[in-house]
Amino acid sequence: GEDVEQSLFLSVREGDSSVINCTYTDSSSTYLYWYKQEPGAGLQLLTYIFSNMDMKQDQRLTVLLNKKDKHLSLRIADTQTGDSAIYFCAESIPGNNRKLIWGLGTSLAVNP
Amino acid sequence: DVKVTQSSRYLVKRTGEKVFLECVQDMDHENMFWYRQDPGLGLRLIYFSYDVKMKEKGDIPEGYSVSREKKERFSLILESASTNQTSMYLCASSFRRSNTEAFFGQGTRLTVV
């Protein structure tokens, strides 16, 4: 069945790079997403990548997609304390465009 | 800016009460969703709607119902609240096209006592 997995916790020092990883099972995924949830708030879309792309860069964010291994990663360069949040990976499936399949979220702690 | 607004940030209800959680979006989105979020369980889809008066069950619909009488409004109803429905409830909306970027409300923290 459809499944998205992420590690639950990541701790980094301010100024370092953070890499959050995600694996998914459905090879027919069309889009893969990264959402950010700050404490006490709803989720907001950070970035997404279409399944025929390998990489997408947007300022401090780099998304890498390895379709063969069904592996998605989000790299945050020069991580700041304001990046402390939960990061969710999600995928959309063809023919099921009404909903996303979500990972459990990775809680990123940035230490000064 | 897209806005998804949930009627309450915090709600405390008694066991057995009927509870209404309201969500309104202002971007003319076809799709609307209700999720609950619990520690260690991530986001779980309760119900979604892809058009007015249309609804589909998500992964955990038991104990909930929904109403979508107008395109911009999607209500989640707890017919008889129970303590195991204490949770964070998140509403989201999106266009129907394949790039299903979802926009979320700020969440309602419901406590059932």
Interface residues (C-beta under 8 A of the other chain):
Chain A: L8 T30 Y31 Y33 G40 A41 G42 L43 Q44 L45 Y48 F88 S92 P94 N97 R98 K99 L100 W102 G103 L104 G105
Chain B: V4 N31 F33 G40 L41 G42 L43 L45 F48 Y50 E56 G58 L90 A92 R96 R97 S98 N99 T100 E101 A102 F103 F104 G105 Q106 G107
